[in-house]
Amino acid sequence: MNQQKRIEIFERLRAQNPNPTTELIYKTPFELLIAVVLSAQATDISVNKATKELYKIANTPETILALGVEKLKKHIKTIGLYNTKAENIIKLCRQLIEHHDSEVPNDREALETLPGVGRKTANVILNTAFGEPTIAVDTHIFRISNRIKLAPGKNVLEVEKKLLKVIPDEFKKDAHHWLILHGRYTCIARKPKCDQCCIFDLCEWKGKDKIINNITE
């Protein structure tokens, strides 16, 4: 895919959604951090449902730490891997209190030392909470980057590095959200909605014509 085509892709995604953001509901960087940790292998809808009630009684490192693991589990038991996530979140809260004055650090290295926080989660926090031009490659972004040939790669780190290299600076801050939303609602894993796609003519996926033909038949 050439650079002019990439620019056109992001211009169209921007025109369709000028101010994209996460679908996780949060008010502070800490609430976002907890929501992102919970969202691993879970839907944003399920996370929002759980955090809506959790944050009413505990939405700071101190108050969640005071809940303890067992009480926290009761609030997040509808979310996948909740046992492990509860353990990590309690440890994460203690670490924030002891080493970061209860504040979420605006630093990748510091973020990645927190229990339950890997590179993808750190990228989400840096981008969404602090406005940095990072790209968190999840399953949607990995699929799209390879499918439409935007930035093909064998693993998420390879795709992330390619995206950061080829996406023009003016689009980098919002690219993460545009690609996730496009993958979540249009360029879905099975039976992508090519007839509703704003970048259909720019896409280099070989299977797109078959999808369209099946729709029109």
ChimeraX attribute file (.defattr): number of C-alpha atoms within 10 A of each C-alpha:
attribute: neighborCount
match mode: 1-to-1
recipient: residues
	/A:1	13
	/A:2	9
	/A:3	12
	/A:4	8
	/A:5	15
	/A:6	18
	/A:7	15
	/A:8	13
	/A:9	18
	/A:10	21
	/A:11	16
	/A:12	13
	/A:13	21
	/A:14	16
	/A:15	10
	/A:16	12
	/A:17	14
	/A:18	12
	/A:19	10
	/A:20	18
	/A:21	15
	/A:22	16
	/A:23	12
	/A:24	18
	/A:25	16
	/A:26	19
	/A:27	10
	/A:28	12
	/A:29	18
	/A:30	21
	/A:31	19
	/A:32	21
	/A:33	22
	/A:34	22
	/A:35	20
	/A:36	22
	/A:37	21
	/A:38	28
	/A:39	21
	/A:40	18
	/A:41	10
	/A:42	15
	/A:43	14
	/A:44	18
	/A:45	12
	/A:46	16
	/A:47	23
	/A:48	18
	/A:49	16
	/A:50	19
	/A:51	23
	/A:52	13
	/A:53	12
	/A:54	16
	/A:55	16
	/A:56	8
	/A:57	12
	/A:58	17
	/A:59	18
	/A:60	18
	/A:61	24
	/A:62	15
	/A:63	13
	/A:64	20
	/A:65	19
	/A:66	15
	/A:67	14
	/A:68	15
	/A:69	19
	/A:70	11
	/A:71	12
	/A:72	22
	/A:73	18
	/A:74	14
	/A:75	18
	/A:76	22
	/A:77	14
	/A:78	14
	/A:79	20
	/A:80	17
	/A:81	15
	/A:82	17
	/A:83	16
	/A:84	13
	/A:85	24
	/A:86	24
	/A:87	17
	/A:88	19
	/A:89	25
	/A:90	20
	/A:91	18
	/A:92	22
	/A:93	25
	/A:94	19
	/A:95	17
	/A:96	20
	/A:97	16
	/A:98	10
	/A:99	11
	/A:100	13
	/A:101	11
	/A:102	16
	/A:103	14
	/A:104	22
	/A:105	21
	/A:106	16
	/A:107	13
	/A:108	15
	/A:109	12
	/A:110	15
	/A:111	23
	/A:112	17
	/A:113	13
	/A:114	20
	/A:115	17
	/A:116	21
	/A:117	21
	/A:118	15
	/A:119	16
	/A:120	20
	/A:121	23
	/A:122	27
	/A:123	23
	/A:124	24
	/A:125	27
	/A:126	22
	/A:127	22
	/A:128	20
	/A:129	18
	/A:130	13
	/A:131	12
	/A:132	16
	/A:133	20
	/A:134	22
	/A:135	26
	/A:136	25
	/A:137	26
	/A:138	17
	/A:139	14
	/A:140	18
	/A:141	29
	/A:142	25
	/A:143	22
	/A:144	22
	/A:145	22
	/A:146	16
	/A:147	19
	/A:148	20
	/A:149	17
	/A:150	26
	/A:151	23
	/A:152	20
	/A:153	18
	/A:154	9
	/A:155	10
	/A:156	19
	/A:157	15
	/A:158	14
	/A:159	23
	/A:160	22
	/A:161	14
	/A:162	16
	/A:163	23
	/A:164	16
	/A:165	12
	/A:166	15
	/A:167	17
	/A:168	15
	/A:169	11
	/A:170	12
	/A:171	16
	/A:172	20
	/A:173	18
	/A:174	24
	/A:175	25
	/A:176	25
	/A:177	23
	/A:178	23
	/A:179	23
	/A:180	24
	/A:181	21
	/A:182	17
	/A:183	21
	/A:184	15
	/A:185	14
	/A:186	17
	/A:187	24
	/A:188	16
	/A:189	15
	/A:190	6
	/A:191	10
	/A:192	18
	/A:193	17
	/A:194	21
	/A:195	15
	/A:196	11
	/A:197	15
	/A:198	16
	/A:199	17
	/A:200	17
	/A:201	11
	/A:202	15
	/A:203	20
	/A:204	15
	/A:205	14
	/A:206	10
	/A:207	12
	/A:208	19
	/A:209	13
	/A:210	11
	/A:211	15
	/A:212	14
	/A:213	10
	/A:214	8
	/A:215	11
	/A:216	8
	/A:217	5
